[in-house]
Amino acid sequence: MEINPGRDRLAYVDDVRSFVIFLVVMIHASVTYSGIGGWYVIVNRTESLDALSTVVFSLFNSFNQAWFMGILFFFGGNFAAEGLKRKGFARFIKDRLLRLGLPLLAYMFVINPLMLYYVTFPGKLQVEGGFLDLYIGLYLGEGMVWSATGPLWFAETLLAFSLILALVMWLRQGLRGKTPDASPSRSIPSVSTLLLIAFAVALVAFAIRIVAPIGHEWMNLMLGFFSAYIALFALGVIGANGGWFSRLTSGLNVRWLWVVFLFGLPCWFVIVIAGGVLSGNLSSFYGGATWQSAAYCLWESFVAIGMSVGLTALFANRRKAPGGLSAFFSRNSFSVYVFHPVFLIGLTRLFGGWAVAPLAKAAIVGTLAFTATVTFAELVIRRVPLVRKYF
């Protein structure tokens, strides 16, 4: 994810990113009201849902989880490679540390503890002591801060990937402040190459999930999903250096999107039903040496590649040029990503006594949270010079 996009960026990529960040808010709302996944506040547990709600929430969460963060790493790899070529090693490192590191530290040391104390668990924490006492003694003293990245785990990971990229290029080409040379290629990855990448991603994910199944976290990092993140970041880097990123993500490659929906979604139902979800067999999908985990990893990696290429191509193929609304969401998308937990959790608490079906409540509260956050970003964050530079 790039912050404060420049003029040389691909506008359609920014539009996809804005759409994905809207989905981030909606998925966190979905987790809140379904219990499928992890989030600060869970209102409904999965076992309390009716069958229709369980299926809809499960499909929405698992389908989007398969690709929506991976596509951001795909874009991040492309722009990281371009930034490194343009800025050189030293300037690139400084830029990444500031633009990704500062928001990460701000969330960990300021936004998250304030949100926990005053919005998320006020009834519990405020009776245990004052904010400063708990902040120093519990949050910092017991090391809670180091796993308190929240959604900014993405900034942390993208920063790490970017620094590794810079180090590899420096070692490979002896940069020491020079600009790396591009190695243009006329050919883009073929369908068989992308399918082979998807298979390799699935194989690595399956191996990781034997020891670190879905749900297992290390410092707020879900390692079971990282094979796709690494592969897509690398694909973005290679696409930038090879000169074919824009060609891969436009034109006829929109067909990947239709294949995902026409073939991938039916496969999801086949896998989960055959795997025993209806009888409550969920753990076998999360990891371990099971055929369910292997099949789910394969489905997930196919969706990650297909959506990353196909959805971006769909936006790239639009005939109408992006306008003011596109620019509005683009300039505020990172702020929404950072600050949406505050508004989503606050609205969850506000509507706590509202008796309505979980599906409807997730849709309404999620939409309101997105609207409130993007409004806050435009009217507050964009008005503070130093803050808007990094958010």
TAFENFEN-V359573 format. One record per backbone hydrogen bond with DSSP energy under -1.0 kcal/mol. CO is the residue of the C=O (numbers start at 1). NH is the residue of the N-H. If there is no record, write none. Layout:
co->(CO;CO)
nh->(NH;NH)
//
This chain:
co->(6;10;11;12;13;14;15;16;17;18;19;20;21;22;23;24;25;26;27;28;29;31;32;32;35;45;46;50;51;52;53;54;55;56;57;58;59;60;61;62;64;64;67;69;70;71;72;73;74;75;76;77;78;79;80;81;82;83;84;88;89;90;91;92;93;94;95;96;96;98;100;101;102;103;104;105;106;106;107;110;111;112;113;114;115;115;116;121;122;125;130;131;132;133;134;134;135;136;138;139;140;143;144;145;149;150;151;152;153;154;155;156;157;158;159;160;161;162;163;164;165;166;167;168;169;170;175;190;191;192;193;194;195;196;197;198;199;200;201;202;203;204;205;208;208;213;218;221;221;222;223;225;226;227;228;229;230;231;232;233;234;235;236;237;238;239;239;241;242;244;245;250;251;252;253;254;254;255;256;257;258;259;259;260;263;264;265;266;267;268;269;270;271;272;273;276;277;280;282;286;288;290;291;292;293;294;295;296;297;298;299;300;301;302;303;304;305;306;307;309;310;311;312;313;315;323;324;325;326;327;332;333;334;335;336;339;340;341;342;343;344;345;346;347;349;351;357;358;359;360;361;362;363;364;365;366;367;368;369;370;371;372;373;374;375;376;376;377;380;381;384;385;387;387)
nh->(9;14;15;16;17;18;19;20;21;22;23;24;25;26;27;28;29;30;31;32;33;35;43;44;37;48;49;54;55;56;57;58;59;60;61;62;63;64;65;66;67;68;71;73;74;75;76;77;78;79;80;81;82;83;84;85;86;87;88;92;93;94;95;96;97;98;99;100;101;102;104;105;106;107;108;109;110;111;112;114;115;116;117;118;119;120;121;125;126;128;134;135;136;137;138;139;140;141;142;145;143;146;147;148;152;153;154;156;157;158;159;160;161;162;163;164;165;166;167;168;169;170;171;172;173;174;178;194;195;196;197;198;199;200;201;202;203;204;205;206;207;208;209;211;212;216;221;218;223;225;226;229;230;231;232;233;234;235;236;237;238;239;240;241;242;244;245;183;185;248;249;253;254;255;256;257;258;259;260;261;262;263;264;265;267;268;269;270;271;272;273;274;275;277;276;281;280;282;285;214;290;294;295;296;297;298;299;300;301;302;303;304;305;306;307;308;309;310;311;313;314;315;316;317;318;327;328;329;330;331;336;337;338;339;340;343;344;345;346;347;348;349;350;351;352;354;361;362;363;364;365;366;367;368;369;370;371;372;373;374;375;376;377;378;379;380;381;382;383;384;388;389;390;391)
//
